[in-house]
Amino acid sequence: MSDVTMAKLRSIGVFCGSRMGERETYAAAAAGVGRAIAQAECRLVYGGGDVGLMGIAASTAAAEGGAVHGIIPGFLIAREGHLDGVEIKIVETMSERKSELIAESDAYIILPGGTGTLEEVFDVVSRQQLGLHDKPIVFLNTDGFWGPFIELIAHTVREGFTPQTLADHVELIDRPEIAIARICALLDEKDAAAAQLAEKAD
């Protein structure tokens, strides 16, 4: 991984459940994501709590010496807690947390989760489709978790409500380290395109 790529890949937003889920593989995947982000010398940005998959991902990254930035509404601290020894920003509302998560991240990895995770997913994917950002989005498809979501997107495409271009930007990857590599490759492509445009402008 080049120094240029790492400079661009400052922060990776992790969207995932505040519960553990029914399969042990989900927890292992969350730990793998935290470890992979720390080993890539990136900052992990997440929802701020110390519970569920998000707590595992963040605590693993911190244990590996990685930087962690949590964003949590004050009213959730009593329910979800927060990690000690990491950077925590307390906000007022869930909407503010989501907007901060999106803004603070250079790329996104989506792990299994519930309705809160789905809300974050649809927001970040919709913003990309609207041209409000062009940040890489990768789904960690642990045990095929995101298969039904992909089928739902495909259904909305077939029924004429979603452009095919959105479906084309949804990527499923099975392993955390491969997800990081894919994100880096996408950023390299983006940097190369920007450099070409700059050369033409000169």
N, C-alpha and C positions, 0 to 999 in steps of 0.2 A: 504494500500500500504506500503510495507516494506521499511525501510531505505536503504537496499541493492539495491532494485529495483530503488529507486529514485536516488541513486548515479550513477547507470548505465544509467538512462534515463535523461541525462543532457540536451539535446537539441532535439526539435522536429521541423523538417523542414516542412513548410506549403507551398504547391504549389497551387495556385489559380489565378483567374482572376484579371486583373487590371481594369476591368469594373464591374458594378454591376449585369449585367444580367437582364433578363426580369421578374424574380420572386422575390417577397419579401422574400421567404423562403431561398434564397441563402444568403442574407445579414444576416438573423437570424442564419443560420448555421455557417457563418464565425465568427460572434460574439460568438457563442457557443464554437467554437474551441478555440478562444483566451482565453475565460474564463476558459475552461477546462484545458488548458495548464498551465495557471497561477495558478489555484487551485491545480494542481498536482505539483507545485513548480518546473516546468521545464522552460527552456528558449525556446522562440519561435524564430525560424530562418526563415527569409522570404526575399522577393525580394527588400525590402528597401523603396518602395514607400508609399505614403499616399493617394492612390486612390483605388477605387474598393473594391473587397472582401479582397484583401491582406491588404489594409489600415484598414478595419474594424477589421479583425482578430488581427492585431498588436496593434492597438489603444486600443482594448478591453483588451488584455492581459496586456498592460502597465497600463491601468486604474485600473485593478485588482491587481496591485502591482507586476506583473510578469516581468521577464527579457526578453528583446527583442533585437535581433541582426539582423539588416538589412544589406543587401549587394546589392549595386546598381551601375551600370555604371554611370560615371559622366555625360554623355550626356543625360541621362534620367531624371536627377533631375529637369530640367526646365519643363518637361512634367508631371512627376509623383510626384514631391516633395519628402519630407521625414519627418518622425515624429520627433518632438522635444523631447528631454529628453530620447532618447533611443540610444543604441550603433549602429552606422552606419559605415560601411566600404565602401569606394568608390573604385571601380575597373575600369578597362579600357573597357572591352568588355562584351557582353552578355554571351559568352562562359565562361569567367572567373567567372562571377557571378554564373552561373549554377554549375560550378565545386566547387566553394566555398560553395554554398548551400548544395550540396551533402556531401562534406567533413565535414562541421561543424555540421551536423545533425546525431543523433543516431537512428532516426526513421523518418518516413515521413507520413504526412496526406495529401491526395490529395482532394481538393475541386473542385467544378465546375470552369471551365475556358476555355480559347480559345486556339489558336495555340501555344502560349508560354508555357501554362500549359501542353499541350500535348507533346511538345518537352521535357520538364522536366520529364514527366511521362515515356516516352519511354526510355530516357537516364537512369534514375535510375532503371527501371525494367530490361533493357538490361544489365546494370552493375551487377545487382544481378544474372541474369542468367549466366553471364560469370564468376561468382565467385569472382568478384572484391569487393563485400561487401555482408554481410548477415544481413542487417538492416531491421527491420519490415517496411512494406509498407501497408497502409490502405487507401481505398478510401471512402470518405464520400459521400454516394449515395443519396444526397438530391433530393427528388421528382424523383427518378429513373434516374438522370442525366447520370450516367455512364453505364447504360444498353447497349446502342449502342456500347460503347467501349468494353465491355465484349464480345458482340456478334462478333465484329471485331477480337478480339483475338481468340475466338473460331473458327472463319472461317479460320484464318491462321493456326490453329492447324489441322483442318480437311483437309486442302489442303497441309499439310506436310511441312510448312515453319517454324512453331514454335513448340517447344517441349511441351508436355502436362504439364511438370513440371512448366513452366512459368505460364500457366493458373491457376495451382493449388495454386500459391503464390499470386494471385490477390484476395484481400478480399474486399467485399462491406459491409459497416456498415452505419446505418442510423443516429445514434446519436453521437455527439462529445464525451460525457463522456464514451460511450461504446467503441469508437475508442481508447481512452486513455487506458481503461482497457485491451483491446485486445493487444495493443502494450506492455503493462507491462507484460501480460501473455506470450507473445512470447519471451520477453527478459528474463523472469524467466526460460523458457524452455532452452534457449540458455545458460544461466549461469549454470543451472543444468548439462547440457551436458558437458560444459567445466570443471566443477568441477569433474565429473566422469572420464574424460580423465586425469586430473591432478592426481587423486588418483591412476589410473592405472599406470601412469608414475612413481610415487613414489614407 
